[in-house]
Amino acid sequence: MFRRLWSGLPEDVTFPSDLKGLGYFVNEDDEIRSIEDPDNYFKFYINRNPRICARQRFAFNHALESIVHERLEKEGMQKVRLPQGTPATEPHIPIFITLNLEAKIRIVVIFGEPTQDLGLVAGRVANGPGGINEGSMVSVVRALVASQHSSPDDASPPGIVLANTGQTYWWPEGKRAITISASAALPLPSLVHKGIREVPSLNRVPGNENPREHVRYIFDEVLGSMAGERTVVDVVAIGETCEIVERFLDGKEAWDAWGERLGSLILLGPVFEVDGLTNAQFKDFLAKRARGYLLCSEPAGIPLAPPEGNPELSILPMGYPCVSSSETSHVETILIQARSHILSHLQDVAMNPGYENPVIAVADCLRPALTEQDWNEVPEEEKPMISKADPMELKKELKQAKRWKKFVETGVAPDTDSESESDV
């Protein structure tokens, strides 16, 4: 009889936590490239074992996150641990805020997607074509500081809060917060272990157990303690976080506390219908001072739908006007593609306290016919799969389907040896 000892299992793979150790460097265009072949970007599939690939990605993401955080701090952002005052070794979630946030009369709060690390906008850009700054909040912070004024009477830039709806899982051994998806790539006792069971008492951060609770904490605790009573708050939400923010502000308690202090609400890639809301005052705010940016190939800012929606473009009633983002495929890159237009709109609203959304005409932008050139420009992985079936095999499957239909209707199984095809 044979038995395998725990010590006989293959060890889990480990990787360095810096770009150079992983075989990468940042080139003059701020793009991460392979040291071995500078023409190549990050390579995920380095082994047939998916566990090894995931472990490399885990280390790579940590290295990228460290670079982004270092750059954000150089831009004047301060990392704060939540709950506030928590020691670095205890469960906490990091966020970034502007220094002297308490003195700001206008604050821009950005809620990223629940799948992203703090400071990242789109990994496909940060570790690929475009570069680290372009694919992270570094470019957003720089643009806000350079182009925004706090009010018509205050030319100083607004305060900034970078929330962290993604990293809500506490990793005790690593003493840091990570995303739920990253928890699947945590170190294991061996290469063949299935994973780690989540234990709420160990892996959850008090008051920030999930994206919904984190949004509540940002408003109630962070802004509640740092923002002045007259401070105007502008909110930008991306992807799934749009619904979370809308549902929070739709609550009576939240609206009573923040309704008079909200300047504008920008929702990137929203899908939540206004019928799911109950607060009439919040609905009125959405119609007058909120805006949605949708996936669309039209130039950024082209009107697509009024608050009532646009059936011609299959746009549901969102409760606020929706415009094009110029991004066609990925919600996470809307802030990158339409950044200048989004920030320009934020500034327009901030400079006009009585701003209300103009009545827009539904744009006549039905999808044009796809030309051969358009088809050739579509990436292969996004094209629909077309297969060719064997006529004889298709005929057999059709015959079998007819026999099954007859059995369902009559309860009698057809005799395949005696009944003709026309009978079945």
Buried (B, 14 or more C-beta within 10 A) or exposed (E): EEEEEEEEBEEBBEBBBBBEEBBBEBEEEBBBBBEEEEEEBBBEEEEEEEBBBBBBBBBBBBBBBBBBBEBBEEBBBEBBBBBEEBEEEBBBBBBBBBEEBEEBBBBBBBBBBBBBBBBBBBBBBBBBEBBBBBBBBBBBBBBBBEEBBBBEEEEBBBBBBBBBBBBBBBBEEEEBBBBBBBBEBBBBEEBEEEEBEEEEEEBBBBBBBBBBBBBBBBBBBBBEEBBEEEBBBBBBBBBBBBBBBBBBBBBEEBBEBBBEBBBBBBBBBBBBEBEEBEBEBBBEBBBBBBBBBBBBBBEBBBBBBBBBBBEEBEBBBBBBBBBBBBBBEBBBBBBBBBBEBBBBBBBEBBEEEEBEBEEBEBBEBEEEEEEEEEEEEEEEEEEEEEEEEEEEEEEEEEBEEBBEEBEEEEEEEBEEEEEEEEEB
